Amino acid sequence: MAKRLPAGKDNAPEMTSLNAAQLEALLASLQPLLPGAVYDQVAGLLGTLQWVMELIQKKNTTIARLQRLIFGASTEKTANIFPQPPVADPPAQARPKGHGRNGADRYVGAQRVAVTHPSLRAGAACPDCQNDKGKLGPRPPSRIVRITAQPVFSAAIFELQQLRCNLCGRVYTAPAPPEAGTAKYAPNVGLMLGLLRFGSGLPHYRMEKMQQDFGVPLPQSTQWKLMEEGSRDLEPIGRELITVAAAGELLHNDDTTMRVQSLKKERAAAGVDRTGIFTTSIVSKVGPHQIALFFTGGNHAGENLDQILQHRSVGLDKPIQMCDALSRNRSKEFEVLLSHCLPHGRRNFVDVAENFPTECQKVLESLAQVFRNDGQAKQLNLGPEPRLRFHQEHSQPVMETLQAWMKEQMEQKKVEPNSGLGEAIAYMLNHWEPLTLFLRHPGAPLNNNICERALKMAILHRKNSLSYKTQNGARVGDLFMSLIHTCRLNGVNPFDYLTALQRHASGVKANPGQWLPWNFNQTITSPSTG
């Protein structure tokens, strides 16, 4: 039953505590009484409060850890956790001209306008040379970047002249020009809506308000219809990306909670035990390319990974799977080389550094050396095999020393096993093999950062749109996120790519393997495409 706790000092209100079942019952009673958006906000607030209360009750939760979990940490660098004694500031160096600005070369989508000199040309005599022997030669142009603003969606009204015969009454209408098109909305409007909604987290109601300000109405219901219609031309590529990703030599996966209103109702009506709904992100490295995939529903990250690996060709080597140590993230049906995220193990020591400064500083400084080694390997642009040898030479002694020290702390009872430090050490020792795969297998990463960055797309959608209404909406969102983020990982303009898929929909459907983000331009320019 709900517990009502006595009021504290300073006129604090009486506190009511609900267990998970009571919270679900309360939300169920509120749902028919509140509009959908308001209910989602109330459910989110109550769920957050319940989560915070559970965190406070845990014995290893410090105020510092609670602050980081709720408000986020600006940085977890060792130097900021354990500040060094102040030293004299080095002399300030003048920043180079233009520091921090985007150069003209960064504006790859800008229109290029060539401006010639009004009176001079290459090869002409220099007007300032008195002997008339100086000749003007070409050199790189001076460039000015000019950025202008415009509505995201603009409209044109074609007023077709009409003439009527005063005798027979027949009306003659001027033919519409080709640019008027055959439909009210251009085909790529739905694609831009998908890019704004799922690539930038802009909900439909905000877009509707902005378009009203520009005098070009675009209602929410129309936005969804256009976006769903535009997604149909993208579905063959979504299926093809799954097939290609299955052959990857390295697959990262993780998930985050999500809300799908219709799925939650269906499960409640069917009495399904598993109530969690998640969005899984999987990033697969296939040769020089990377593929991002998103899946929203009741499956955990490991189950979604297994569905992808079902498409993997027989005879390929076992892939590396990078994830955190949660059992639900691991593949259950396929053999993989399991690799765990080293920063997850490190974060356990960050959380208790305030209570165990000496021990945690030793661990964090050791891991900092390993991360510096990995950064140096990237700067040297080392391939998988040279990188493995580099880590074995420079990082393996550090990790072996750290492992021996942690074993000594536990075996000689120098640390209480149930303390925050004891649990942090136990986590590292229990998962030592997957945490150190980078010391034994070429190409094994140290962290799962690329997957966690991909998940920010889903988190941004959840934050701004609160939830998906239906499972079909979640499917459309997953498709757009998969294509958009895959483009970003491979340095491709997402809108150009989506537009090309729509324009060549029949060719994409016939041979999707030729329309991937890294080869679609070659396909377009090939003579057979026409």
C-alpha positions as CSV (number, residue, x, y, z in Angstrom):
1,M,0.0,0.0,0.0
2,A,1.0,3.6,-0.4
3,K,2.9,4.9,2.5
4,R,2.4,8.5,3.7
5,L,5.5,9.7,5.4
6,P,5.4,12.4,8.2
7,A,6.1,15.9,7.3
8,G,9.6,17.2,8.1
9,K,10.8,20.6,9.2
10,D,10.3,23.9,7.4
11,N,6.7,23.0,6.5
12,A,7.7,20.2,4.2
13,P,4.7,18.4,2.7
14,E,3.7,14.9,3.6
15,M,5.6,12.5,1.4
16,T,3.7,9.7,-0.4
17,S,5.6,6.6,-1.5
18,L,4.1,4.2,-4.2
19,N,5.5,1.0,-5.4
20,A,5.7,0.1,-9.1
21,A,2.3,-1.6,-9.2
22,Q,0.6,1.3,-7.4
23,L,2.2,3.8,-9.8
24,E,0.9,1.8,-12.8
25,A,-2.6,1.7,-11.3
26,L,-2.5,5.5,-10.7
27,L,-1.4,6.2,-14.3
28,A,-4.1,3.8,-15.7
29,S,-6.8,5.8,-13.8
30,L,-5.4,9.1,-15.1
31,Q,-5.0,8.1,-18.7
32,P,-8.7,8.4,-19.7
33,L,-9.0,11.7,-17.9
34,L,-6.1,13.6,-19.5
35,P,-5.2,14.5,-23.1
36,G,-2.5,12.3,-24.7
37,A,0.3,14.9,-24.5
38,V,-0.6,15.9,-20.9
39,Y,-0.8,12.3,-19.8
40,D,2.7,11.6,-21.3
41,Q,4.1,14.5,-19.4
42,V,2.5,13.4,-16.1
43,A,3.7,9.8,-16.6
44,G,7.2,11.0,-17.4
45,L,7.4,13.2,-14.3
46,L,6.0,10.5,-12.0
47,G,8.3,7.9,-13.5
48,T,11.3,10.2,-13.0
49,L,10.4,10.8,-9.4
50,Q,10.1,7.1,-8.7
51,W,13.5,6.5,-10.4
52,V,15.1,9.2,-8.3
53,M,13.6,7.8,-5.1
54,E,14.9,4.3,-5.9
55,L,18.4,5.8,-6.6
56,I,18.4,7.5,-3.2
57,Q,17.6,4.3,-1.4
58,K,20.6,2.5,-2.9
59,K,23.6,2.4,-0.5
60,N,26.2,3.3,-3.1
61,T,24.4,6.4,-4.4
62,T,26.3,9.6,-3.4
63,I,25.1,13.1,-3.8
64,A,27.7,13.7,-6.5
65,R,26.6,10.6,-8.4
66,L,23.0,11.6,-8.2
67,Q,23.8,15.1,-9.5
68,R,25.6,13.6,-12.5
69,L,22.8,11.2,-13.3
70,I,20.1,13.9,-13.1
71,F,21.9,16.9,-14.5
72,G,24.7,15.2,-16.4
73,A,28.4,15.7,-16.0
74,S,30.3,18.3,-18.0
75,T,33.3,16.1,-17.9
76,E,34.7,13.1,-16.1
77,K,38.3,13.7,-16.9
78,T,40.7,12.5,-14.2
79,A,42.3,15.9,-14.0
80,N,39.0,17.4,-13.0
81,I,38.1,14.7,-10.5
82,F,41.5,15.0,-8.8
83,P,42.7,18.6,-9.4
84,Q,46.4,19.0,-9.5
85,P,48.2,21.7,-7.5
86,P,48.0,25.1,-9.3
87,V,51.0,25.9,-11.5
88,A,52.1,29.1,-13.1
89,D,50.0,29.9,-16.2
90,P,52.0,29.5,-19.4
91,P,52.3,32.6,-21.5
92,A,49.2,33.2,-23.5
93,Q,49.7,32.5,-27.2
94,A,47.9,34.6,-29.8
95,R,45.2,32.7,-31.6
96,P,45.7,32.5,-35.3
97,K,43.5,34.7,-37.5
98,G,40.1,33.1,-38.1
99,H,40.4,30.7,-35.2
100,G,37.2,28.9,-34.4
101,R,35.5,29.9,-37.7
102,N,34.2,27.7,-40.4
103,G,36.3,28.3,-43.6
104,A,34.7,28.5,-47.0
105,D,35.7,24.9,-47.8
106,R,33.4,23.7,-45.0
107,Y,30.3,25.1,-46.9
108,V,30.1,22.1,-49.3
109,G,26.4,22.8,-49.9
110,A,26.8,26.4,-50.8
111,Q,26.1,27.8,-54.3
112,R,29.4,28.8,-56.0
113,V,29.3,32.1,-57.9
114,A,32.3,33.1,-60.0
115,V,32.9,36.8,-60.1
116,T,35.3,38.1,-62.7
117,H,37.2,41.4,-62.5
118,P,35.2,44.1,-64.3
119,S,38.2,45.5,-66.2
120,L,41.2,43.1,-65.9
121,R,41.9,39.6,-67.2
122,A,44.6,37.0,-67.0
123,G,47.5,37.8,-69.3
124,A,46.8,41.6,-69.4
125,A,49.4,44.2,-68.5
126,C,49.6,45.2,-64.9
127,P,48.1,48.7,-64.6
128,D,50.6,49.7,-61.8
129,C,53.8,48.7,-63.6
130,Q,55.4,51.7,-65.3
131,N,57.4,49.8,-67.8
132,D,54.4,47.9,-69.1
133,K,56.2,44.6,-68.7
134,G,54.2,43.2,-65.8
135,K,51.6,40.6,-66.7
136,L,48.6,39.5,-64.6
137,G,48.5,35.8,-63.8
138,P,45.7,33.7,-62.2
139,R,45.7,32.9,-58.5
140,P,43.2,31.3,-56.0
141,P,40.1,33.5,-55.7
142,S,39.3,35.6,-52.7
143,R,36.1,34.2,-51.2
144,I,33.2,35.8,-49.3
145,V,30.7,33.6,-47.5
146,R,27.1,35.0,-47.5
147,I,24.4,33.2,-45.5
148,T,20.8,34.1,-46.0
149,A,17.5,32.9,-44.3
150,Q,14.4,31.4,-45.9
151,P,11.4,29.3,-44.8
152,V,12.0,25.6,-44.7
153,F,8.9,25.0,-46.9
154,S,7.9,27.7,-49.4
155,A,4.9,27.8,-51.7
156,A,4.1,29.2,-55.1
157,I,0.6,29.9,-56.4
158,F,0.3,29.6,-60.2
159,E,-2.5,31.8,-61.4
160,L,-3.6,30.4,-64.7
161,Q,-5.3,32.9,-67.0
162,Q,-8.8,32.1,-68.0
163,L,-10.7,33.4,-71.0
164,R,-14.4,33.0,-71.6
165,C,-16.3,33.3,-74.8
166,N,-19.2,35.7,-74.5
167,L,-21.2,33.8,-77.0
168,C,-20.8,30.1,-76.3
169,G,-19.6,30.5,-72.7
170,R,-16.6,28.1,-73.2
171,V,-13.7,28.8,-70.8
172,Y,-10.1,28.5,-72.0
173,T,-7.5,28.1,-69.2
174,A,-3.8,28.7,-69.7
175,P,-1.8,25.4,-69.4
176,A,0.1,24.9,-66.2
177,P,3.9,25.2,-66.5
178,P,6.0,22.1,-65.7
179,E,7.2,23.5,-62.4
180,A,3.6,23.5,-61.1
181,G,3.8,19.7,-60.8
182,T,0.9,17.4,-60.7
183,A,0.3,17.4,-56.9
184,K,-0.1,20.1,-54.2
185,Y,3.0,18.9,-52.3
186,A,6.4,18.2,-54.0
187,P,7.5,14.6,-53.4
188,N,10.5,15.6,-51.3
189,V,8.4,17.5,-48.8
190,G,7.8,14.3,-46.8
191,L,11.6,13.5,-46.9
192,M,12.5,16.9,-45.5
193,L,9.8,16.5,-42.8
194,G,11.4,13.1,-41.9
195,L,14.8,14.7,-41.7
196,L,13.6,17.5,-39.4
197,R,11.5,15.2,-37.2
198,F,13.9,12.2,-36.8
199,G,17.2,13.8,-37.7
200,S,16.9,17.0,-35.7
201,G,14.1,16.2,-33.2
202,L,11.7,18.9,-34.4
203,P,8.1,17.8,-33.6
204,H,5.2,18.4,-36.0
205,Y,3.4,21.0,-33.8
206,R,6.5,23.2,-33.8
207,M,6.9,22.9,-37.5
208,E,3.2,23.8,-37.9
209,K,3.6,27.0,-35.8
210,M,6.7,28.0,-37.7
211,Q,5.0,27.5,-41.1
212,Q,2.0,29.6,-39.9
213,D,4.4,32.4,-39.2
214,F,5.8,32.2,-42.8
215,G,2.3,32.2,-44.2
216,V,2.6,28.7,-45.7
217,P,0.3,26.4,-43.5
218,L,1.4,22.9,-43.0
219,P,-0.9,21.1,-40.5
220,Q,0.4,18.3,-38.3
221,S,-1.9,15.6,-39.8
222,T,-0.7,16.5,-43.3
223,Q,2.9,16.4,-42.2
224,W,2.6,12.8,-41.0
225,K,0.7,11.7,-44.1
226,L,3.5,13.2,-46.4
227,M,6.2,11.7,-44.2
228,E,4.7,8.2,-44.2
229,E,4.2,8.3,-48.0
230,G,7.8,9.4,-48.5
231,S,9.1,6.6,-46.3
232,R,7.7,3.9,-48.7
233,D,10.4,4.6,-51.3
234,L,13.0,4.1,-48.6
235,E,12.0,0.7,-47.3
236,P,14.1,-1.4,-49.8
237,I,17.2,0.4,-48.6
238,G,16.2,-0.2,-45.0
239,R,16.1,-4.0,-45.6
240,E,19.3,-3.9,-47.6
241,L,21.2,-2.1,-44.8
242,I,20.2,-4.9,-42.4
243,T,21.6,-7.5,-44.8
244,V,24.9,-5.6,-45.3
245,A,25.2,-4.8,-41.6
246,A,24.9,-8.5,-40.8
247,A,28.3,-9.1,-42.5
248,G,30.1,-6.5,-40.3
249,E,33.3,-7.4,-38.5
250,L,32.4,-5.2,-35.6
251,L,28.8,-4.5,-34.2
252,H,28.1,-2.0,-31.4
253,N,24.7,-2.2,-29.7
254,D,22.8,-0.5,-26.9
255,D,19.2,0.6,-26.2
256,T,17.2,3.2,-24.4
257,T,13.7,3.3,-23.1
258,M,10.9,4.5,-25.5
259,R,7.2,5.0,-25.3
260,V,4.8,3.6,-28.0
261,Q,1.2,4.4,-26.9
262,S,-0.6,1.7,-28.9
263,L,1.9,-1.0,-27.9
264,K,1.6,-0.2,-24.3
265,K,-2.2,-0.5,-24.5
266,E,-2.0,-3.8,-26.4
267,R,0.3,-5.3,-23.8
268,A,-1.8,-4.1,-20.9
269,A,-4.9,-5.7,-22.5
270,A,-3.1,-8.9,-23.3
271,G,-1.5,-9.2,-19.8
272,V,2.0,-9.5,-21.2
273,D,4.6,-9.8,-18.5
274,R,7.3,-7.8,-20.2
275,T,6.2,-4.2,-20.1
276,G,9.4,-2.4,-21.2
277,I,9.6,-0.7,-24.6
278,F,13.0,0.2,-26.1
279,T,14.7,1.7,-29.0
280,T,17.8,-0.2,-29.9
281,S,20.8,1.3,-31.8
282,I,23.2,-1.0,-33.7
283,V,26.2,0.4,-35.5
284,S,28.0,-2.1,-37.8
285,K,31.4,-1.6,-39.3
286,V,31.6,-3.2,-42.7
287,G,35.0,-2.6,-44.2
288,P,35.5,1.2,-44.5
289,H,31.8,1.9,-44.0
290,Q,29.5,2.2,-41.0
291,I,25.8,1.4,-40.8
292,A,23.4,2.6,-38.1
293,L,20.2,0.7,-37.5
294,F,17.3,1.5,-35.1
295,F,14.6,-0.8,-33.8
296,T,11.7,0.2,-31.5
297,G,9.5,-2.3,-29.7
298,G,9.6,-4.8,-26.9
299,N,12.8,-6.5,-27.8
300,H,16.1,-5.8,-26.0
301,A,19.3,-4.9,-27.8
302,G,20.6,-8.4,-27.8
303,E,17.4,-9.8,-29.3
304,N,17.5,-7.2,-32.1
305,L,21.2,-8.0,-32.7
306,D,20.2,-11.7,-33.1
307,Q,17.6,-10.8,-35.7
308,I,20.3,-9.0,-37.7
309,L,22.8,-11.8,-37.4
310,Q,20.3,-14.2,-38.9
311,H,21.2,-12.6,-42.2
312,R,24.9,-13.3,-41.7
313,S,26.5,-15.5,-44.3
314,V,27.8,-18.9,-43.2
315,G,31.6,-19.1,-43.2
316,L,32.3,-15.6,-42.0
317,D,34.5,-15.1,-39.0
318,K,32.9,-14.4,-35.6
319,P,32.1,-10.7,-35.3
320,I,33.2,-8.5,-32.4
321,Q,30.2,-7.3,-30.4
322,M,30.7,-4.2,-28.3
323,C,28.2,-3.4,-25.6
324,D,28.0,-2.8,-21.9
325,A,27.8,-5.6,-19.4
326,L,24.0,-5.9,-19.2
327,S,22.9,-9.4,-20.1
328,R,20.1,-8.2,-22.2
329,N,22.6,-6.6,-24.6
330,R,24.4,-9.8,-25.5
331,S,23.7,-12.1,-28.4
332,K,22.0,-15.3,-27.2
333,E,21.9,-17.2,-30.5
334,F,25.2,-16.5,-32.2
335,E,28.9,-16.9,-31.3
336,V,30.6,-13.5,-31.1
337,L,33.8,-12.1,-29.7
338,L,32.4,-10.2,-26.7
339,S,33.9,-6.8,-25.9
340,H,32.7,-4.6,-23.1
341,C,32.9,-0.8,-22.8
342,L,35.9,0.2,-20.7
343,P,34.5,3.7,-19.8
344,H,31.5,1.9,-18.1
345,G,33.9,0.2,-15.8
346,R,35.8,3.4,-15.2
347,R,32.6,5.3,-14.4
348,N,32.0,3.1,-11.3
349,F,35.2,4.5,-9.8
350,V,34.2,8.1,-10.8
351,D,31.0,7.6,-8.8
352,V,32.8,6.7,-5.6
353,A,35.9,8.8,-6.0
354,E,34.8,11.3,-3.4
355,N,34.7,8.5,-0.7
356,F,37.8,6.6,-1.9
357,P,40.1,9.2,-3.4
358,T,43.4,7.4,-3.2
359,E,42.3,4.1,-4.6
360,C,40.1,5.6,-7.3
361,Q,42.9,8.0,-8.4
362,K,45.2,5.0,-9.0
363,V,42.6,3.3,-11.2
364,L,41.6,6.4,-13.1
365,E,45.2,7.4,-13.9
366,S,46.0,3.9,-15.1
367,L,43.0,3.9,-17.4
368,A,43.8,7.4,-18.6
369,Q,47.2,6.1,-19.8
370,V,45.4,3.4,-21.8
371,F,43.0,5.9,-23.4
372,R,46.0,8.1,-24.3
373,N,47.6,5.2,-26.0
374,D,44.5,4.5,-28.0
375,G,44.3,8.2,-29.0
376,Q,47.9,8.1,-30.1
377,A,47.2,5.0,-32.2
378,K,44.5,6.9,-33.9
379,Q,46.8,9.9,-34.5
380,L,49.3,7.5,-36.1
381,N,46.5,6.0,-38.2
382,L,47.5,2.5,-37.3
383,G,45.6,-0.4,-38.9
384,P,44.1,-3.2,-36.8
385,E,47.2,-5.4,-36.5
386,P,49.7,-2.5,-35.8
387,R,47.2,-1.0,-33.3
388,L,47.0,-4.4,-31.5
389,R,50.8,-4.6,-31.2
390,F,50.9,-1.0,-30.0
391,H,48.4,-1.7,-27.2
392,Q,50.2,-4.9,-26.3
393,E,53.4,-3.0,-25.9
394,H,52.2,0.1,-24.1
395,S,48.8,-0.7,-22.6
396,Q,49.1,-4.4,-21.6
397,P,51.6,-3.8,-18.8
398,V,49.4,-1.1,-17.4
399,M,46.3,-3.3,-17.4
400,E,48.1,-6.3,-15.9
401,T,49.5,-4.1,-13.1
402,L,46.0,-2.7,-12.5
403,Q,44.5,-6.2,-12.4
404,A,47.0,-7.5,-9.9
405,W,46.4,-4.5,-7.7
406,M,42.6,-5.0,-7.8
407,K,42.9,-8.7,-7.0
408,E,45.2,-7.8,-4.1
409,Q,42.6,-5.4,-2.7
410,M,39.9,-8.1,-2.7
411,E,41.9,-11.1,-1.7
412,Q,43.7,-9.4,1.2
413,K,40.5,-7.8,2.4
414,K,41.8,-4.3,1.9
415,V,38.5,-3.2,0.7
416,E,35.0,-4.0,1.9
417,P,33.3,-6.1,-0.9
418,N,29.9,-4.5,-0.4
419,S,31.3,-1.0,-0.5
420,G,31.1,1.2,-3.6
421,L,34.8,0.7,-4.2
422,G,34.4,-3.1,-3.7
423,E,31.6,-3.3,-6.2
424,A,33.5,-1.2,-8.7
425,I,36.5,-3.5,-8.5
426,A,34.3,-6.6,-8.6
427,Y,32.7,-5.3,-11.8
428,M,36.1,-4.9,-13.5
429,L,37.4,-8.3,-12.4
430,N,34.2,-10.1,-13.3
431,H,34.3,-8.7,-16.8
432,W,38.0,-8.5,-17.3
433,E,38.1,-10.7,-20.5
434,P,35.6,-8.7,-22.5
435,L,36.9,-5.4,-21.1
436,T,40.4,-6.2,-22.4
437,L,39.6,-7.8,-25.7
438,F,41.5,-4.9,-27.4
439,L,44.7,-6.5,-26.0
440,R,44.1,-9.8,-27.8
441,H,42.1,-9.2,-31.0
442,P,42.8,-6.7,-33.8
443,G,40.1,-4.1,-34.3
444,A,38.5,-4.5,-30.9
445,P,37.4,-1.1,-29.6
446,L,37.7,0.3,-26.0
447,N,34.3,2.0,-25.8
448,N,30.8,2.0,-27.2
449,N,30.7,5.7,-27.8
450,I,29.7,5.5,-31.4
451,C,26.5,3.6,-30.4
452,E,25.7,5.9,-27.5
453,R,26.0,8.9,-29.8
454,A,23.6,7.3,-32.3
455,L,21.1,6.7,-29.5
456,K,21.0,10.4,-28.9
457,M,18.8,10.7,-32.0
458,A,16.1,8.5,-30.3
459,I,16.5,10.3,-27.0
460,L,16.1,13.6,-28.7
461,H,12.9,12.4,-30.3
462,R,11.6,11.0,-27.0
463,K,12.4,14.3,-25.3
464,N,10.7,16.6,-27.9
465,S,7.8,14.4,-29.1
466,L,7.3,12.4,-25.8
467,S,6.3,9.2,-27.6
468,Y,5.3,7.4,-30.7
469,K,1.5,7.0,-31.1
470,T,1.6,3.6,-33.0
471,Q,4.0,0.9,-33.8
472,N,3.8,2.0,-37.5
473,G,4.9,5.4,-36.4
474,A,7.9,3.9,-34.6
475,R,8.7,1.8,-37.7
476,V,8.8,5.0,-39.9
477,G,10.9,6.7,-37.3
478,D,13.4,3.8,-37.1
479,L,13.7,3.8,-40.9
480,F,14.4,7.6,-41.2
481,M,16.9,7.5,-38.3
482,S,18.7,4.5,-39.8
483,L,19.2,6.2,-43.2
484,I,19.9,9.6,-41.8
485,H,22.5,8.5,-39.3
486,T,24.1,6.1,-41.8
487,C,24.6,9.0,-44.1
488,R,26.2,11.1,-41.4
489,L,28.6,8.3,-40.4
490,N,29.7,8.1,-44.1
491,G,29.9,11.8,-44.8
492,V,26.9,11.9,-47.1
493,N,24.3,14.7,-47.3
494,P,21.1,12.9,-45.9
495,F,18.6,15.0,-47.9
496,D,20.4,14.6,-51.2
497,Y,20.5,10.8,-50.5
498,L,16.9,10.5,-49.6
499,T,15.8,12.6,-52.6
500,A,17.9,10.4,-54.9
501,L,16.2,7.2,-53.5
502,Q,12.8,8.7,-54.1
503,R,13.6,10.0,-57.6
504,H,15.0,6.5,-58.7
505,A,12.5,4.5,-56.7
506,S,12.1,1.8,-59.4
507,G,15.9,1.3,-59.7
508,V,16.2,1.2,-55.9
509,K,13.6,-1.5,-55.6
510,A,15.1,-3.6,-58.4
511,N,18.7,-3.4,-57.1
512,P,19.0,-1.8,-53.6
513,G,22.7,-2.8,-53.3
514,Q,23.6,-0.2,-55.9
515,W,21.9,2.6,-53.9
516,L,23.7,2.6,-50.6
517,P,25.0,5.9,-49.2
518,W,28.6,5.2,-50.4
519,N,27.8,4.1,-54.0
520,F,24.6,5.8,-55.0
521,N,26.4,8.7,-56.8
522,Q,28.3,6.3,-59.0
523,T,25.0,4.5,-59.8
524,I,23.4,7.8,-60.8
525,T,26.2,8.8,-63.1
526,S,26.5,5.4,-64.8
527,P,25.3,5.2,-68.4
528,S,22.8,2.4,-67.6
529,T,20.9,4.6,-65.1
530,G,20.0,7.1,-67.7
